[in-house]
Amino acid sequence: MWLREELLKSIWHAFTALDVDHRGKVSKSQLKVLSYNLCTVMRIPHDPGTFEEHFKNDNEGPLSNEGYMPYLNRYILDKVREDFDVMEFSRMCWTLCYKKNVHSQRLIISDNDAFKVWCLFNFLSEDKYPLVIVIEEVEYLLRRLSEATGICWSEEKFSDYKLHQNTRSCLTVWGLIELVGVTYFSKGVDHQTLSMGISEVFSELILDLLKQGYMMKKGHRRKNWTERWFVLRPTSLSYYICEDLVEKKGDIVLDQSCCVESLVDKDGKKCLFIIKCADKSFEISASDKKKKQEWIQAVQMCIQLLRLGLSSPHREARLRRRELRQKQQVEEEDLAEAMRRLQAANERKQSELEDMRLKMEEVAAKATLEEFRRKKTQSDLQDRYRLDLEREKLVRQQMEEQMAQKTSELDQYLQRVRELEEMYHRLEEALEDEKQTKQDEEAMRKLQARLLEEEAEKRAQLEHLYLQQQRTLSEAEAEKEELRAERLDKERDLQAAAQQLERLERERQGAVEQYQEVSRKLQRAANKTKTWKDKVAKHEGLVRLIQPGHKVQQRITNWGPASFTDAELELRKKSWQESKNQGAQAQ
């Protein structure tokens, strides 16, 4: 939610830009145009009649800031709603004032970056007019810019800057823009890197973009996992197609009833956590465990702030810094008051000592006068007043003792005054040392907290790696045993197959040799039969009469009727099989 004080700061810049003579007054026509533009940007219906009615007694001459402020509060700011574009409102006020105060040719940053620095000034400046930013907030902003741009922060460099520029306690907005765009970051820094750093700090402090990045989200209907660009704000977690923030896919509205929890790995997804809302829940997968923990802590912080009824964390941090500065200012004022009281007491003591010294001088003068008188009358009354002379000597001794005692008391009091002055100087040094010690203690506390967090995270990672390594070793050993047994079985099967293959190869070679031998015999028999037939036909010239054949059915081969019967063929098969078996057993 945008506070009225922040809107007034932007309007104050626009009003000051219209005040050309720097008298705190602007013409009525210019204020009318400014009011119309403000109403247009804030989506408020503009009523010129109310403006004329409010300033009916100021028809001539310029209008002061004090006269314009009641109209601004009553007819514009009281009607503001949260649905207008605050960036458009700020840019309109920026357009009215920056051309008269910013020299773009001197800056290494663009006008857009200068506008972002202007918005950061309005956010961090004090709620007093004219607007200024204290040196502590300047240091805070420069530290954030250094972290965003990856530049190492240097206390010595900033101290030298304050010393050379004679920066006492605060800066105006134009001095801050000069500081960021000309003096402090201009040496050795790329303008693109600086622009990215300014945009990151602007998004975080002004736009309340607490965290953003890519994560996987589980769908509600299809139950599929899709990568989305998530943006966390104090009251919502929005997700987009990509990081250009053009196409929004949805919002996760955060309220006091929401909660965020870590989930175990499932469905092939790791680094899971869930955001439970009143109507539905959202399962999200981060890229690694560190990102997962950062997102869970950021969402929990937003929910906790909502439960406490607080605004964004950066606004709360700004309020805490202001309260701390006010507390330190009150302590310094109390210390200064105590020192003034001590100094007044010291002055009173010194006046008392001066009065005492004057009294002692008067007593000494009186004693001298009495001594002179006594010496004057001593010659005449020496015999008569001998006893009086002795008594006078006694009085003189007492007076001298009193004088010595008063002198010693005076010396002691002066010594006490010197001790008080020395104690005052030591007190000042102790206060400076205490202030420096507090700063060092705060820095050490932050460093120690960060180291503890990193140590806890590293310890968790090492434990997880150790358990994962143990599981991997056990699984590897089991797989190794299974592979060894499988390899032995395969080697035995391979040996048996090789032996069987060798036996079959020998059997095949024997069968081929027998087949070749039988083929040769058949060829010789066929040649002999043909030769015999030719001889009979040549010498005898007779044609054999067809005789009735044998009653037994003969086997027909490719060369005609076989020379053996089926029974003989069976006998030959049986003998061939027996010889084959005997050869196999012999092998």
PAROLUM-714952 format. One line per field, with one value per residue (C-alpha): residue number from 1; x negated, z, y negated. Coordinates in steps of 0.05 Angstrom, whole numbers. Each point is the difference from the previous one (the first is absolute). Layout:
<nodes>
fikol <- (NUM ...)
x <- (X ...)
z <- (Z ...)
y <- (Y ...)
</nodes>
This chain:
<nodes>
fikol <- (1 2 3 4 5 6 7 8 9 10 11 12 13 14 15 16 17 18 19 20 21 22 23 24 25 26 27 28 29 30 31 32 33 34 35 36 37 38 39 40 41 42 43 44 45 46 47 48 49 50 51 52 53 54 55 56 57 58 59 60 61 62 63 64 65 66 67 68 69 70 71 72 73 74 75 76 77 78 79 80 81 82 83 84 85 86 87 88 89 90 91 92 93 94 95 96 97 98 99 100 101 102 103 104 105 106 107 108 109 110 111 112 113 114 115 116 117 118 119 120 121 122 123 124 125 126 127 128 129 130 131 132 133 134 135 136 137 138 139 140 141 142 143 144 145 146 147 148 149 150 151 152 153 154 155 156 157 158 159 160 161 162 163 164 165 166 167 168 169 170 171 172 173 174 175 176 177 178 179 180 181 182 183 184 185 186 187 188 189 190 191 192 193 194 195 196 197 198 199 200 201 202 203 204 205 206 207 208 209 210 211 212 213 214 215 216 217 218 219 220 221 222 223 224 225 226 227 228 229 230 231 232 233 234 235 236 237 238 239 240 241 242 243 244 245 246 247 248 249 250 251 252 253 254 255 256 257 258 259 260 261 262 263 264 265 266 267 268 269 270 271 272 273 274 275 276 277 278 279 280 281 282 283 284 285 286 287 288 289 290 291 292 293 294 295 296 297 298 299 300 301 302 303 304 305 306 307 308 309 310 311 312 313 314 315 316 317 318 319 320 321 322 323 324 325 326 327 328 329 330 331 332 333 334 335 336 337 338 339 340 341 342 343 344 345 346 347 348 349 350 351 352 353 354 355 356 357 358 359 360 361 362 363 364 365 366 367 368 369 370 371 372 373 374 375 376 377 378 379 380 381 382 383 384 385 386 387 388 389 390 391 392 393 394 395 396 397 398 399 400 401 402 403 404 405 406 407 408 409 410 411 412 413 414 415 416 417 418 419 420 421 422 423 424 425 426 427 428 429 430 431 432 433 434 435 436 437 438 439 440 441 442 443 444 445 446 447 448 449 450 451 452 453 454 455 456 457 458 459 460 461 462 463 464 465 466 467 468 469 470 471 472 473 474 475 476 477 478 479 480 481 482 483 484 485 486 487 488 489 490 491 492 493 494 495 496 497 498 499 500 501 502 503 504 505 506 507 508 509 510 511 512 513 514 515 516 517 518 519 520 521 522 523 524 525 526 527 528 529 530 531 532 533 534 535 536 537 538 539 540 541 542 543 544 545 546 547 548 549 550 551 552 553 554 555 556 557 558 559 560 561 562 563 564 565 566 567 568 569 570 571 572 573 574 575 576 577 578 579 580 581 582 583 584 585 586 587)
x <- (0 -27 -2 22 -68 -33 50 -11 -75 9 50 -48 -53 49 23 -73 -16 57 -27 -49 -17 -11 49 46 55 28 51 73 2 -60 31 65 -37 -39 65 32 -60 0 74 -9 -58 34 66 38 55 -25 47 -25 55 -29 -68 30 42 -60 -43 54 -36 -66 21 -63 -72 -34 24 -44 -13 38 62 -4 -11 72 30 -47 18 75 17 -54 -37 63 31 -60 12 -52 19 -41 -69 -49 -58 38 15 -73 -25 47 -28 -71 12 18 -63 -58 -16 -13 -46 -34 -57 5 -65 -39 33 -23 70 62 60 39 -53 0 75 -9 -51 51 52 -50 -14 74 4 -61 5 25 73 -21 -1 -42 -14 -69 -31 -45 -70 18 53 -49 -49 55 20 -73 -11 61 -25 -69 30 44 -57 -50 -46 -37 23 -56 9 -63 25 66 -35 -47 60 34 -64 -16 71 12 64 26 65 47 7 54 28 -43 -62 17 8 -67 -31 25 -8 -63 -44 4 14 -26 -73 -13 73 35 64 39 -21 19 67 14 -17 45 57 -9 1 59 40 -15 12 52 38 -4 -27 -29 -24 6 -26 18 33 43 75 48 65 68 36 -51 -48 -59 -62 -13 -56 23 -32 22 2 11 34 21 72 -5 -44 11 -24 -12 -20 -70 -38 24 64 44 47 23 26 27 -8 -8 34 -34 39 -4 28 -53 -59 -60 -30 -57 17 -40 -23 52 21 -72 2 -48 -3 75 42 74 38 67 54 72 29 -57 -73 -58 -58 -65 -69 -62 -65 -41 5 -29 52 55 -20 -5 70 30 -31 22 73 0 -25 57 52 -29 3 73 16 -33 38 -64 -17 -58 -66 -38 49 -4 -76 2 44 -47 -59 36 19 -72 -25 52 -21 -73 17 38 -59 -48 45 3 -76 -7 48 -40 -64 32 22 -70 -31 49 -19 -73 11 36 -59 -49 41 1 -76 -8 42 -40 -65 25 20 -69 -32 43 -19 -74 7 33 -55 -53 34 5 -73 -19 40 -27 -72 16 24 -48 -56 45 37 -53 -5 74 27 -50 54 43 -59 -4 74 -6 -54 45 56 -49 -21 73 12 -60 25 68 -33 -40 62 40 -57 -3 76 -6 -53 42 60 -40 -27 72 20 -58 21 72 -25 -42 59 43 -50 -4 76 1 -51 39 63 -36 -30 69 31 -54 5 75 -11 -54 43 59 -44 -30 69 23 -63 7 73 -17 -58 45 53 -52 -31 68 16 -68 8 69 -29 -58 46 45 -60 -27 66 7 -71 14 63 -37 -57 48 39 -66 -23 66 -1 -73 18 58 -44 -54 50 31 -68 -19 66 -11 -72 25 55 -50 -49 56 24 -71 -9 67 -18 -67 36 51 -55 -36 65 14 -70 9 67 -29 -57 49 44 -59 -22 70 4 -66 24 66 -38 -45 60 37 -62 -7 74 -3 -63 30 64 -41 -42 62 33 -64 -21 66 45 57 58 17 73 40 3 50 -30 -8 63 -35 6 -68 -26 -6 -60 -22 -38 57 18 -44 -46 26 68 33 -21 -72 5 26 -57 -50 32 -4 -73 -17 36 -38 -67 19 18 -64 -40 36 -13 -73 -6)
z <- (0 -19 58 -7 22 -59 -49 31 -11 -76 -2 41 -54 -54 40 13 -74 -16 52 -45 48 59 43 16 -46 -67 -46 4 -73 9 62 -37 -55 52 37 -65 -18 70 -4 -69 21 66 -36 42 -32 -4 21 -21 42 65 -19 -15 64 43 -29 -10 44 -39 -70 -8 13 14 49 56 19 65 -38 -51 51 30 -70 -18 62 -3 -73 -28 51 41 -63 -21 -11 -9 -72 -34 -29 51 -49 -50 56 21 -72 -11 61 -22 -70 31 41 -29 -61 43 48 -35 -50 -41 -37 66 23 -19 14 -44 16 18 51 27 8 40 45 9 22 48 30 12 34 45 14 65 9 5 -50 -36 -15 17 10 61 -9 33 -53 -55 26 3 -73 -24 36 -34 -68 13 17 -62 -47 32 23 66 50 27 65 -14 -68 28 58 -48 -42 61 19 -69 -18 69 8 69 14 -61 -76 -47 -55 -53 42 7 -76 -9 52 -34 -72 2 61 39 -51 -63 6 -25 -4 -64 -11 -18 65 39 -36 17 73 4 -32 49 61 -29 -11 70 39 -42 -37 61 -43 58 -41 -72 -41 -41 33 -20 18 0 -37 34 -59 -42 58 -45 20 -35 8 22 20 72 31 76 28 72 -13 -61 -39 -75 -56 -73 -65 2 36 -44 43 -62 5 71 11 71 71 67 49 68 63 74 -10 -51 17 -37 12 -29 -37 -13 -71 -42 -73 -22 29 52 47 8 45 5 14 33 -8 23 -66 -32 6 -47 -9 -24 -17 8 -38 61 75 13 -45 32 70 -22 -31 61 47 -44 -4 75 14 -42 36 67 -18 -21 65 38 -42 -26 -70 -44 34 -32 27 69 -4 -20 61 46 -27 12 71 14 -26 43 61 -13 -9 67 34 -30 23 70 0 -24 54 53 -26 3 72 17 -33 38 65 -18 -13 66 36 -36 21 72 -3 -28 57 50 -31 5 72 16 -33 42 62 -20 -13 68 34 -34 23 70 -1 -24 56 51 -21 1 72 23 17 45 33 0 75 14 -51 3 16 -55 -47 18 -10 -67 -21 18 -41 -58 3 0 -59 -37 13 -26 -62 -12 10 -48 -51 5 -9 -60 -31 13 -32 -61 -4 3 -56 -43 15 -21 -65 -13 17 -48 -56 18 0 -70 -23 33 -35 -67 16 21 -65 -41 41 -13 -74 1 43 -48 -60 37 20 -72 -23 54 -17 -74 16 45 -54 -51 48 14 -73 -17 57 -26 -71 25 40 -61 -45 51 4 -76 -7 49 -38 -66 26 27 -66 -39 42 -11 -74 -2 33 -48 -60 25 8 -68 -32 29 -25 -69 -1 18 -53 -50 14 -7 -64 -27 16 -33 -60 -7 5 -52 -45 4 -13 -60 -28 8 -34 -57 -9 0 -49 -46 5 -17 -58 -28 6 -34 -56 -10 0 -50 -46 4 -16 -60 -26 7 -36 -57 -7 -1 -53 -42 1 3 -35 39 30 68 6 54 58 55 59 72 42 53 -9 -16 23 -57 1 -47 -41 -4 43 60 8 70 32 57 51 -22 5 72 18 -29 38 65 -10 -19 63 45 -29 11 73 12 -29 44 63 -19 -5)
y <- (0 -69 -49 -72 -25 34 -31 -68 5 8 -57 -44 10 -21 -61 -20 6 -48 -49 -36 -57 47 -40 58 -25 22 -33 21 22 46 31 11 37 40 18 23 44 30 17 30 45 20 14 -52 -43 -71 -56 -69 -32 26 -28 -69 3 18 -56 -52 -50 8 -22 -40 18 67 53 26 72 -10 -22 56 56 -1 4 57 40 -12 4 46 44 16 29 42 74 56 16 -55 9 -29 4 -42 -50 -3 -6 -59 -36 19 -30 -67 -6 39 -43 -61 35 60 -9 65 -11 5 65 69 26 -9 -44 63 20 -71 5 64 -34 -57 51 32 -69 -11 68 -10 -76 -29 -22 -73 -57 -19 74 26 69 10 27 66 14 -22 52 53 -15 2 65 31 -26 29 68 -2 -18 47 -57 9 -51 -45 -38 -40 -22 -24 -35 -35 -22 -30 -35 -29 -19 -31 41 -16 37 2 -5 -26 44 -34 9 74 7 -34 46 63 -22 -43 4 64 54 -34 24 70 22 21 -40 63 34 -62 -3 72 -13 -61 40 57 -47 -38 64 23 -64 -37 55 48 57 39 59 26 58 62 61 59 -1 59 -12 8 33 37 12 -16 -39 -66 -50 -69 -66 -14 -69 -7 -62 -13 24 46 48 -11 46 -19 34 -31 -54 -58 0 -9 60 16 71 -9 -25 35 -48 2 -13 16 71 21 44 28 69 41 65 63 16 37 11 -12 -72 -25 -60 -2 -45 -16 -65 15 -53 0 25 39 21 -11 50 -33 29 -43 9 20 5 -69 -33 42 -23 -73 2 33 -51 -59 25 14 -71 -29 42 -20 -74 8 34 -57 -51 -32 -27 21 20 -58 -51 32 -1 -74 -15 38 -38 -66 21 19 -67 -36 41 -16 -74 0 34 -51 -57 30 7 -72 -24 39 -32 -69 13 23 -61 -46 34 -9 -74 -7 33 -46 -61 25 10 -70 -29 39 -26 -72 11 28 -60 -46 38 -3 -76 -9 41 -42 -63 25 20 -69 -32 47 -15 -74 2 53 -48 -41 56 54 6 -13 48 57 49 -29 11 73 7 -35 49 58 -30 -10 73 22 -45 29 70 -19 -31 64 42 -43 3 76 4 -46 45 62 -33 -20 71 25 -47 26 71 -17 -29 61 45 -41 12 74 4 -29 50 57 -22 0 69 26 -25 32 64 4 -7 53 45 -7 16 60 24 -2 35 53 12 7 48 41 5 20 51 31 3 31 51 20 7 42 46 8 15 50 37 -2 27 57 19 -4 44 53 0 5 59 37 -14 23 66 11 -17 48 57 -15 -3 69 30 -29 26 70 -3 -26 57 51 -32 -1 74 17 -42 37 67 -20 -26 68 37 -45 12 76 -2 -41 49 60 -36 -14 73 25 -48 26 72 -17 -35 60 47 -44 -2 76 11 -46 33 69 -21 -29 62 46 -42 -3 73 36 -49 29 -35 26 19 -32 48 -2 -38 21 -1 -42 -76 -28 -70 -49 -48 -55 52 51 60 8 60 15 7 -37 52 -6 -76 6 46 -49 -59 39 19 -73 -26 50 -20 -74 12 38 -57 -51 41 8 -77)
</nodes>
